[in-house]
Amino acid sequence: MSERWLKVIGIGDDGCAGLSPAARALVDAADIVVGGERHLAFLSDGRAERHPWTSPLSDMVERLKDWQGRSVVVLATGDPMWFGIGATLRRVFSADDMLIVPSPSAFSLAASRLGWSLDQCETMTLHGRPLDLLNARLYPGARILALTADETTPKAVADRLVELGYGDARLTVLDHMGGDREEVQTSAASAFAFDVTPFNTLAIQCPADAPFHSRCPGLPDEAFSHDGKMTKQEVRAATLARLKPYPGACLWDVGAGCGSIAIEWMRAAHRASAIAIEPLEKRRAMILENAATLGAPGLEVVTGRAPEALDGLKQPDAVFIGGGLSFETVELCQDRLRPGGVLVANAVTLESETVLLECFNRFGGELSRIAVSRAEPVGPFHGWRPFMPVTQWQLTKPHVNRS
């Protein structure tokens, strides 16, 4: 194993006094120390060069490469591997290059202050991330711990909670945990009026009777802005079950319409991502609106029609074809799909059914038909109003035979 020249050391608001003797020795022996201005201010005079983070961050990451062979320490807040710089650097440098020494994370400190069991909390960061991410984390009784960008984040969160019907949520701001200026303040979101410092962590206790959207696929149709061309609730739930979302997986939603499949895919599994391909501008606008409202602001939207618009996209782990169905599109998607991935296509017209039958005969898979009726008023009574039946084809791409 090569020498671990790059040390990433977590530090708390108590500065160097809170470091272990081993971590302090690494800092004292460093040739170069990199960190935020707040971190560098904790250091006493020493021989090491000091470099604050640059903007963009990538410029300093490039400089780190030039310092290989010297003893470099990167100071980070708390646990560098939990929404921290350690995870960013690990994507650039090998594990053999890095020694990571964590301190207690903001989440651990906040949970200990509040008496919350950390394994029963939702954890997230709003530092450099859209506030819309919060929308998907809200449910009755939820306990949410969130890293923040600065002193403006708590008020923005309070306003968002009120907007979404969570005005009774208890919002706790924990300033400078572990330091001399530690302060904990709590109020209802609707009454939030605290002055806070830039270095804070948020805790949210949601009320037990709050409105919410389940993360289980099959949201009500009215949860989406749409023009009528969408995969209906019952069919959507069945489609997502076939697509099998899992953490970190990427979906192509081809002919995305209002984006309902892609959005529910992202909501269903942690870190799941999706690319929505849609030619119509008005529908792309609906996709972006729905993604923000339902807590999936990371949804990527691509302009164009399949198969041409699929060139250069990230390899998918699953593909859904809901619009623009053609044999050429299916063939390209099946080729790009990772081995073991799933392709699902829905058809409502005879012409589209013909395409699915050809695909079934060529590639195999499974064909099924979904027929849904909903009860609707008929004068003073009720009757069944059928939707157009949907023919669904599913294919699991075979794994590569390595024997």
C-alpha positions in Angstrom: 0.0 0.0 0.0 1.3 3.4 -0.9 1.7 6.1 1.7 -1.5 7.9 2.6 -0.3 11.4 1.9 -3.8 13.0 1.9 -5.3 13.2 5.4 -8.9 14.3 5.7 -9.6 15.2 9.3 -13.0 16.0 10.8 -13.0 18.9 13.2 -15.8 20.3 15.4 -16.7 23.8 16.6 -14.3 23.3 19.6 -11.4 23.4 17.1 -8.2 21.6 17.7 -9.0 21.0 21.4 -11.6 18.5 20.3 -9.2 16.5 18.1 -7.8 13.2 19.3 -4.0 13.1 20.0 -3.5 11.1 16.8 -5.5 13.6 14.7 -3.7 16.5 16.2 -0.3 14.9 15.5 -1.3 14.6 11.8 -2.2 18.3 11.7 1.0 19.4 13.4 3.1 17.3 11.0 1.4 18.5 7.8 3.3 20.4 5.0 0.0 21.8 3.7 -3.4 22.4 5.4 -6.5 23.0 3.3 -9.9 24.0 4.8 -12.5 26.7 5.1 -11.6 30.0 6.7 -13.4 28.9 9.9 -11.3 25.7 10.0 -8.0 27.5 9.3 -8.7 30.0 12.1 -8.6 27.1 14.6 -4.9 26.5 13.9 -2.1 28.1 15.9 1.0 29.3 14.2 2.9 26.5 12.5 5.2 25.6 9.6 2.4 24.3 7.3 1.2 26.2 4.3 -2.5 27.2 4.6 -4.8 27.2 1.7 -8.5 28.1 1.9 -11.0 26.5 -0.4 -11.3 28.2 -3.8 -14.4 28.7 -5.9 -15.0 26.6 -7.8 -14.0 23.8 -5.5 -12.7 21.8 -8.5 -9.7 24.2 -8.8 -8.4 23.3 -5.4 -9.0 19.6 -6.1 -6.7 20.0 -9.1 -4.1 21.6 -6.9 -4.2 18.7 -4.5 -3.0 16.4 -7.3 0.1 18.6 -7.7 0.9 18.1 -4.0 1.0 14.3 -4.1 4.1 13.2 -2.2 3.8 15.9 0.4 1.9 15.5 3.7 -1.4 17.3 3.0 -4.2 17.7 5.6 -7.8 18.7 4.6 -9.9 19.9 7.5 -13.6 19.3 7.3 -16.6 19.8 9.5 -17.6 16.7 11.5 -17.7 13.5 9.5 -16.1 14.1 6.1 -17.9 11.1 4.6 -21.4 12.3 5.4 -22.3 14.9 2.8 -18.7 16.1 3.2 -15.6 16.8 1.3 -14.2 13.3 2.0 -16.8 11.8 -0.3 -15.9 14.3 -3.0 -12.2 13.7 -2.8 -12.7 9.9 -2.7 -14.1 10.2 -6.3 -10.8 11.6 -7.4 -8.2 9.9 -5.2 -7.8 6.2 -4.4 -8.4 4.8 -0.9 -4.7 4.0 -0.7 -4.0 7.8 -1.0 -6.3 8.9 1.7 -6.5 8.6 5.5 -9.9 9.8 6.8 -10.3 10.6 10.5 -13.9 11.6 11.3 -15.2 13.6 14.2 -18.9 13.4 15.4 -21.2 14.5 12.6 -23.7 17.3 12.9 -26.4 14.6 12.8 -24.9 12.7 15.7 -24.6 15.8 17.8 -28.1 17.0 17.0 -29.6 13.6 17.8 -27.8 13.6 21.1 -29.0 17.1 22.0 -32.6 16.2 21.1 -32.7 12.6 22.4 -33.6 11.3 19.0 -32.6 7.8 17.8 -30.5 8.5 14.8 -31.6 5.4 12.9 -35.2 6.6 13.0 -34.4 10.0 11.5 -34.4 11.3 8.0 -31.0 12.9 7.2 -30.3 15.3 4.4 -28.4 18.3 3.3 -29.7 21.6 2.0 -26.2 23.0 1.5 -25.9 23.7 -2.2 -29.1 21.6 -2.8 -32.6 22.7 -3.8 -35.0 23.3 -1.0 -37.6 21.3 -3.0 -35.8 18.1 -1.8 -37.5 18.7 1.5 -40.9 18.1 -0.1 -40.3 14.4 -0.5 -39.2 13.9 3.1 -42.3 15.1 4.8 -44.8 12.6 6.4 -46.7 12.4 9.7 -44.4 12.0 12.6 -41.2 12.4 10.5 -38.0 13.5 12.3 -35.7 15.2 9.9 -32.1 16.4 10.5 -30.8 18.7 7.8 -27.5 20.4 7.1 -27.9 24.0 6.0 -26.3 26.5 3.7 -26.2 29.5 6.0 -28.3 31.6 8.3 -31.1 32.0 5.7 -31.9 28.3 5.4 -34.0 27.9 8.6 -36.4 30.7 7.7 -36.7 29.4 4.1 -37.5 25.9 5.6 -40.1 27.4 8.0 -41.8 29.2 5.1 -41.8 26.0 3.0 -43.3 24.0 5.9 -46.1 26.5 6.3 -46.7 26.4 2.5 -47.1 22.6 2.5 -49.5 22.5 5.5 -46.8 21.8 8.1 -47.1 25.0 10.1 -47.4 23.1 13.3 -44.1 21.3 12.7 -41.5 21.9 15.5 -38.4 23.5 14.0 -35.2 23.4 16.1 -32.1 25.4 15.2 -28.9 24.1 16.7 -26.1 26.7 16.4 -22.4 26.0 16.8 -22.8 22.6 18.3 -19.9 21.5 20.4 -18.5 25.0 20.7 -18.5 27.8 23.2 -21.4 29.6 21.3 -23.7 26.6 21.2 -27.4 27.5 21.3 -30.6 25.5 20.7 -33.8 27.3 19.8 -37.2 25.7 19.0 -40.6 27.0 17.8 -43.5 26.1 15.5 -42.7 26.6 11.9 -45.5 29.1 11.6 -44.0 31.2 14.4 -40.4 31.0 13.4 -38.6 34.4 14.1 -35.1 33.5 15.4 -31.8 35.2 14.6 -29.4 32.4 13.8 -25.7 32.1 12.9 -24.4 30.8 9.5 -23.1 27.6 11.2 -26.3 25.8 12.1 -28.1 22.5 11.8 -31.9 22.0 11.5 -34.2 19.5 13.2 -37.8 19.1 12.1 -40.5 17.2 14.0 -43.5 16.8 11.8 -47.0 16.6 13.3 -48.8 13.3 13.3 -51.8 14.6 11.3 -50.0 16.4 8.5 -50.9 15.9 4.8 -48.5 13.9 2.7 -47.8 11.9 -0.4 -46.7 8.3 0.1 -43.4 7.3 -1.5 -45.0 4.1 -2.6 -45.7 4.4 -6.3 -49.2 5.2 -7.4 -49.8 8.9 -6.4 -53.2 10.3 -7.3 -53.4 11.7 -10.8 -54.3 15.1 -9.3 -50.8 15.2 -7.6 -49.4 16.1 -11.1 -49.9 19.0 -13.4 -50.8 17.4 -16.7 -52.8 17.8 -19.9 -54.6 14.5 -19.8 -51.8 12.5 -21.5 -50.3 10.7 -18.5 -50.0 7.2 -17.1 -53.0 6.8 -14.8 -52.5 6.0 -11.1 -53.4 2.3 -11.2 -51.3 1.6 -14.4 -48.5 3.8 -13.0 -48.3 1.7 -9.8 -48.2 -1.5 -11.8 -45.6 0.0 -14.2 -43.3 1.1 -11.3 -43.6 -2.4 -9.8 -42.3 -3.9 -13.1 -39.5 -1.3 -13.3 -38.2 -2.2 -9.8 -36.6 1.0 -8.5 -33.7 0.6 -6.2 -31.1 3.0 -4.6 -28.8 4.7 -7.0 -30.4 3.3 -10.1 -31.0 5.4 -13.3 -34.2 5.3 -15.3 -34.8 6.6 -18.9 -38.4 7.8 -19.2 -38.9 8.0 -22.9 -41.8 10.1 -24.1 -42.2 11.3 -20.5 -45.4 13.4 -20.8 -45.8 15.1 -17.4 -42.9 13.0 -15.9 -45.1 11.0 -13.5 -43.1 7.7 -14.0 -39.7 9.3 -13.6 -40.7 11.3 -10.6 -42.3 8.3 -8.8 -39.2 6.3 -9.6 -37.0 8.9 -7.9 -39.3 9.1 -4.9 -39.4 5.3 -4.5 -35.7 4.7 -3.8 -32.9 6.7 -2.2 -30.5 8.3 -4.7 -32.4 7.0 -7.6 -32.1 9.2 -10.7 -34.0 9.6 -13.9 -33.8 11.2 -17.3 -37.0 12.3 -18.9 -37.0 12.6 -22.7 -39.9 14.8 -24.0 -40.2 16.7 -27.3 -43.0 19.1 -26.4 -42.0 22.3 -24.6 -45.3 22.6 -22.6 -44.9 19.1 -21.2 -41.2 19.7 -20.3 -42.4 22.7 -18.3 -44.9 20.4 -16.5 -42.2 17.9 -15.8 -40.0 20.5 -14.1 -43.0 21.8 -12.1 -44.0 18.4 -11.0 -40.5 17.4 -10.1 -40.0 20.4 -7.8 -43.4 20.1 -6.2 -43.0 16.4 -5.4 -39.4 16.6 -4.1 -37.5 15.3 -7.1 -35.7 18.5 -8.4 -32.7 16.5 -9.6 -34.8 15.0 -12.5 -32.9 15.6 -15.8 -35.1 16.7 -18.7 -33.9 16.1 -22.3 -35.4 17.8 -25.3 -36.1 15.6 -28.3 -37.7 12.5 -29.7 -36.5 8.9 -29.4 -34.4 7.3 -30.7 -32.3 10.4 -31.8 -32.5 12.1 -28.4 -31.1 9.0 -26.6 -27.6 9.5 -28.0 -25.0 10.2 -25.3 -27.2 9.7 -22.3 -26.0 7.9 -19.2 -26.5 4.1 -19.3 -29.8 3.2 -17.8 -30.6 0.5 -15.2 -34.2 0.6 -16.3 -36.2 2.1 -19.2 -39.8 3.0 -19.6 -41.3 3.8 -23.0 -44.6 5.6 -22.6 -44.6 7.8 -25.8 -43.0 7.7 -29.2 -43.0 3.9 -29.2 -41.3 2.3 -32.2 -39.3 -0.9 -32.8 -36.2 1.2 -33.5 -36.5 2.9 -30.1 -37.0 -0.4 -28.3 -34.0 -1.9 -30.0 -31.8 1.0 -29.1 -33.0 1.1 -25.5 -32.5 -2.7 -25.1 -29.0 -2.3 -26.5 -28.1 0.5 -24.1 -29.7 -1.1 -21.0 -27.3 -2.6 -18.6 -27.3 -6.4 -18.3 -29.9 -7.4 -15.7 -31.8 -4.2 -16.3 -35.6 -3.9 -17.0 -37.4 -2.4 -20.0 -41.1 -1.7 -19.8 -43.3 -0.3 -22.6 -47.0 0.6 -22.5 -49.3 0.8 -25.4 -53.0 1.9 -25.8 -53.4 2.0 -29.6 -53.5 -1.0 -32.0 -50.5 0.4 -33.8 -48.5 0.5 -30.6 -49.7 -3.0 -29.7 -48.3 -4.2 -33.0 -44.9 -2.9 -32.1 -45.0 -4.6 -28.7 -46.0 -7.9 -30.3 -43.1 -7.7 -32.7 -40.8 -6.9 -29.7 -42.2 -9.9 -27.8 -41.6 -12.2 -30.7 -38.1 -10.9 -31.3 -36.8 -10.5 -27.7 -39.1 -12.5 -25.5 -40.2 -11.0 -22.1 -43.8 -10.8 -20.8 -47.0 -9.3 -22.2 -49.9 -8.4 -20.1 -53.0 -6.2 -20.3 -54.2 -3.8 -17.7 -57.9 -2.7 -17.7 -59.0 -0.2 -15.1 -62.5 1.2 -14.4 -63.4 3.9 -11.8 -66.8 4.5 -10.3 -68.3 7.8 -11.4 -71.7 9.5 -11.1 -74.4 8.5 -13.5 -77.3 10.8 -12.6 -78.2 10.1 -9.0 -76.3 6.8 -9.1 -72.9 5.5 -9.9 -71.4 3.4 -12.6 -68.1 2.1 -13.9 -66.2 4.3 -16.3 -63.6 2.3 -18.1 -60.2 3.7 -19.2 -58.6 2.5 -22.4 -56.9 -0.8 -21.6 -53.1 -0.7 -21.6 -50.9 -3.4 -23.1 -47.7 -3.8 -21.2 -44.5 -5.5 -22.2 -41.6 -6.2 -19.8 -38.2 -7.4 -20.7 -35.3 -8.2 -18.4 -32.0 -8.0 -20.3 -30.0 -11.2 -19.8 -26.7 -11.0 -17.9 -23.5 -11.5 -19.8 -22.4 -15.1 -19.9 -18.8 -15.1 -18.6 -18.3 -18.9 -18.6 
